[in-house]
Amino acid sequence: MRQTFYVNDEGFYGEFGGAYIPEILYSNVENLQREYKKIITDPQFLEAYNRLLVDYVGRPTPLYHAKRLSEKYGCKIYLKREDLNHTGSHKINNAIGQILLAQRMGKTRIIAETGAGQHGVATATVCALMNMECVVYMGALDVQRQHLNVQKMEMLGAKVVPVESGNQTLKDACNEAIRDWCCNPSNTYYIIGSTVGPHPYPDMVARLQSVISKEIKQQLMEKESRDYPDYLVACVGGGSNAAGIIFEYLDDVRVKIVLAEAAGKGVDSGFSAATIHLGKTGIIHGSKTLLMQTDDGQIEEPYSISAGLDYPGIGPMHANMAKQGRSEVLAIDDDTALAFAIELTRLEGIIPALESAHALGVFRQKQFKKEDVIVLCLSGRGDKDMETYLKLRIEN
């Protein structure tokens, strides 16, 4: 049989995935496992979901031919403009789908975790839209470096809870959200923002984000008279924007997949979030995946200038793809990401999120042919990172 990179019926991608959860959450998660595919493929759900994507989010997002960037790197580069979505990133695609799902399941309270704040803003936005209580957990360090997004969440009516444990970033926010869920299993729905967590979350988030690659197929047919690129490029932390851009092409071997993870100050510096390069098989937040850990299994604290990539694990879909050689994963350090953020701004007049700037950093490490068609997911806009950009510009 031909190998597939989609999830199997048990919730695994190869050896990675599954649901490793406390007993108090068994009922919630097992119910979600039974129902999620039925619900998100139900015609009434799809009608409501797709209507909001068009009328509220502003989809489809453009597939923009970046001419000056293409000329510099000697290939044809298209940017999938997820930064133009309402709330400024791809995160809203998933948040809308999951809150509709939560309503179907009779939940009245929403919790979420966030790193860069984009998922938190998206969740707070849909909770305001649907008049539901919202609590967002965010590492205390991320609260400081993404203060603008914190203000947005609070204006939208969400309660933002700074997490002081660990290194006060995304991992620690996830820990606290899961503790909350364990304490409030009956009325609370946890909107996970990436392709992490227990099954069915990795598959569910990927399916809700697959609108990105569905649109790419149609848009490339119009622009290139074929529905597939030669390469897909995205940044990868937990992996939601990467899952969205590759989902329709997972088993299409004509399409090469290049992912950029955060090397921080260098893969071997001790200040990195390059999980696929450094990780070993372990369990984090309910999923078996690649995990940065010590020899005795203690989680190593990740580091990245980018709050959205500052996570010690990786989605199980991406762990399996990397292990099987389906994706090529490059480690992009802070300095490279910053340089490419400035370059895109000056060449194309687009200020990217720091996460997306890591994906652009691929062009420093990898050569492409003149005839190659490359689609890169510009996962978010750089508004939230302006303080970081300005501070580093002054320092340098």
N, C-alpha and C positions, 0 to 999 in steps of 0.2 A: 504494500500500500504506500501511496505517496505521503510523505511526511507533511503534517499540518502544524501550524504555529498558533492555531486557535485553542481555546480552553477545551478540556474534555469534560465529560459528564460529571466527573468527581471534583471538578474545580482545579485541575492541575494543568500546567504548561510543562510537559516533560516531567522532571522531578520537582518542579517548583509550583507553589500555590497552596491550595487547601484552606482549611479553616481551623485554626488552633486558638480556641476561645475559652473564656471562663464558663462554667456551667450555667451561671445566671443568664447568659446571653444565648444559650442554645436555642431556645424557643424562637427568639427574634430572628436569629441568623438562619435557622432552618426554614422558617416561614418565608423569609426573603429568598432563599435558595429555590424554594418550590414555586414562588409566584412571580419573580422578577421578569422572566422572559415572557410569560403570558401577558403581564401588565404592559411592558414597554413595546410589545408588538400588537397590542389591542388597537383596533381602528380608532376608537374614541380617544385613547391616550395619545396616539400618534397625531390625530387631528389637533388636539389641544397643544401638544408639544411643538409641532411644526408651525402652527399659527403664531405662537409666542416667539419662536426663532425668527420668523419673518418680521412680525409687527413690533416686537419688543426689543429683540436683540439686534436686528438689522441685517440678518443674513439674506442671501449669501454674501460672504466676505469676498472682496476682490482677490483675484490672482494677478499680481502686478509684475510685469516684466521690468526688472531693475536694470536698465540699459547701461548706466555708467558702472555699476558693480560688475555686470557681465563683461564689459569691455576690459576692465582691470584684470579679471581672473580668467579670461579667455574661454568662456563657456556661456550658456544661456541660463540665467538665473531668474526664477520666478519666486516672489514672496507671497505666501498665503497670509493675508492680512488679518489675522485674528486680533491684532491690536485695535482694529476698528469696531469690534463688538461693543455693545453697551457694557459698561463697567471696565473696559480696557483690556480684556484678555479672553482666551478660550474658555476660562473657568465657568462662565455663565451657561454654556451649552449643557454641562453636566448638572449644574445647580438647578436649572429649570426642570430637567428630567426627573431628578431625584425628589424635588419637593412635590411634583405631581404624583410621584409614586408614594411618598409619605402620606399624602392626603387620601389616596386610594386605600392605604393600610390603616387609616383611622388615627394617625399620630397627630398630636397637637403641639409638640415642642420639638424644636430643631437645635442640634448642636453641630459644631464643625471645628476643625483645626485649620490653621493657616500659617504659612511661613512668610512669603512675600506680601501677604495680605490680599492678593487678588481673589483667591477662593473665599476668603472671609467676606470681602466686599460683595462677591457674587451671591453668596449665601444670604447675607444680610439684605441684599436687594430683593431676592425672590421671597424672603420671609415678609418683607414690607409689602410686596405685591400681593401675597396670599394671606396677610394678616395673621402671621404665626409668630410665636415667641422664638427668639434666636439668641443662642449663647455661643460665642466664638472664643476658642482657646488659642493663645498666641504666645510664643516664647518672649520673655521680657526683653531680650536683646533685639528681637525682631520688632517689638513694639516701638523701640527707640529708632531703629533704622528705617522703619516703614510707617512713620508717624502719620503721614497724610492718609494712608489707608485706614488706620485706626480711627481717625476723625470721621472718615466717610462711613465706616461701620456704625459708629455711635450716632451719627446724624440719621442713619437709616433705622435706628431703634434697637440695634443689637447691643447686647452686653458683651464687652470684650474683657476677657480674663487673662491678665499677664501671668505667665508660668515662670516661676523663679528657680525650678529644679534643673539639674543637668547643666548643659551649656546654654539653656534658655532659648532654644531654637525649635525647629519644626518637630523633631523627634519628641521633645518634651511636651509640646502642645498636643501631639497625638496621644501620648500617655495619659494626659489629664482628660482628654475627651473620652477615652475609653473608660476611665474611672467613673466619669459622670454617667456614661451609658449604663455601666454596671449598677449604679445606684438608682437609675430611673428607667428601667427597661420597658415598662408598660406604655408610657405615654410619649417616649422620646425616640426620635429618628436621628441617626447619625449620618449626615451628608459628608461622606469622605470625598476629598477633592482630587485624589489621584488614583492611579491603578495599583493601589496598595491595600493592605488590610485583608480580612478573611474573605474567602469566596462567599458571595458572588461579586463583591465590590470591584476587583480588578477587571472582570469581564464586563460588568454593568457600566462602569465609567468609560471603558474603551468603546462600548457600543453607543453610549450617549455622545461621545466625542467623535464618532465615526462620520458624523455629518461633514466634518472637515474633508476627509478623503473622498466622500461621495461627491462633494462639490468640485473637488480637484478633477475628478474623472470627466465631468461635464465641461468644465472650463478649459481643460487641456484639449479636448476634442475641438472646441471652438478655435483655440489659438494655435494648436500644433497638428490638428487632424489626426490625433491619436489620443487615447484616454489614459496613458501612463507615461511617467517620466523615466529617465534613466536612473536618476538618484532622488531619494527623499532624504532631507536633512532636518534634524530637530535637536533641541537640547533635551536632556533627560535627567530628572531628579527622581521623583516618584514615577513619572512617566506618562502623564495624561495627555499633554499636547503631542508627544511622540506617538502615543497609541492612536490618537485621532487621525494623524496624518498618514499613518501606515496601515490602518485597520483593513481597508478595502484591498490592500496590496500584500498582505502578510504572506500569502502562498504564491504570489506572482513572481517567479524567479527572474523575470525580465527587469524587475525594479530592484536596484541596490539600495540598501538602507544604511545611512551613516548617522550616528548619534553622538552628541557632544555632552560629556559629563564634566562636572566642575573639579578641576585639579587644584583649586585654591592657590596656595603659594608653591605648588609643585607636588606631583604624585607622591614622592618619597620624602616630603618635607615634614610630615607629621601634622600638616595643616591642609587637609584635602577632603573632598567629598567624592572622590573618584571610586565609587563603590564597586563598579564592575572590574576595575583594575585591581583593587585592593581587597575586595570582599571574599569571604568564604561562606559556604552554605550554613544558614542558621534560620532562626524564627524571630520575626519582629512584627508586632502589631497584628498578630493573627495569621501571618502568612510565612511559608517557607520560601526563602529567597537568598540572594547574595547579600551579605551583611558585613560591614566593617566591624571586626571584633578581635579581641585578644586571644591568645592561645587557650585560655581557660573560659572563653565564651562571653566575656564582658564586652558590651558595646563600646567601640571607640568613638569619641566625639568627632563629628565631621566639622569641616570648616569650608566656607566659601564666601566670597564677597556678595554672592547672590543668595538672598534669603530663601528663594524658592527652590534652590538646588542643594541646600544645606541639610542633607538627610543621609543617615548612615546605611540605608537599605536601598532597594530598587524594586519596582514592580515585577512580579514573577514572570509576566509575559516577556519583559526585557531581559531578565536573567536567563531565561531559556533561549531566547533568540541569540544572545551574545555567546552562550555556551555552545550552541549548535552552529555558530558561524553565519547565521542569517543576517546579523547586523555587524557592522564595523563600528567600534566605539572608540572615540578619540577623547583624550583628557585635555581640556582647555583651561589654562590658568587664568587667574584674576587679571593680570596685565594684558593678556591677549584679548580677553572679553572686553575690557575697557577700551582698548585700541580700536576694536571693531565696532563698538558702539559709536565712537566718535566718527569712524570712517563712514558708516552707513548714514549718519546724520549729515555729514558734509557732502557725500556723493548723491544721496537720494532725498534728502530733506525729511527723513524719518528717524525719530528718536526711539530706539528700541528699549524694552526692558532688559535689565542685566542678564536675565535668564536667556532671552533670545540672542543676546550678543555672544553667548557661548556657542550657539549654533553657527553664527557667522564666523567664529574662529576656526571652523573646519577648513576654510579657504587658505589659512596659513599652513596647514599641515598636509593637505591633500591636493594633488594636481588633477584637473579634469580636462577632457578633450574639448575641442572647439565645438563639436557637434552635440555634446552632452546637454540634455535638458534636465535642469535641477530645480526641484521645488523645495523651498525652505520654509518651515513654519515660523512666522514671526508671531510668537505666542502672546506677546503683550507689549503695551506701550510703556515708554520710559518715564512718564509723569512721576510715578512713585519713587523713582531712583534719582531724581534731579538733585537732591541734597548730596547724595554720594558722588554723583558726577561733578558737581560744582566744587565740593570739598577736595576731591582728588586733583581737579584741574588747578586749584589754588596751590595745593601742596607741590605739584609738579611744575 
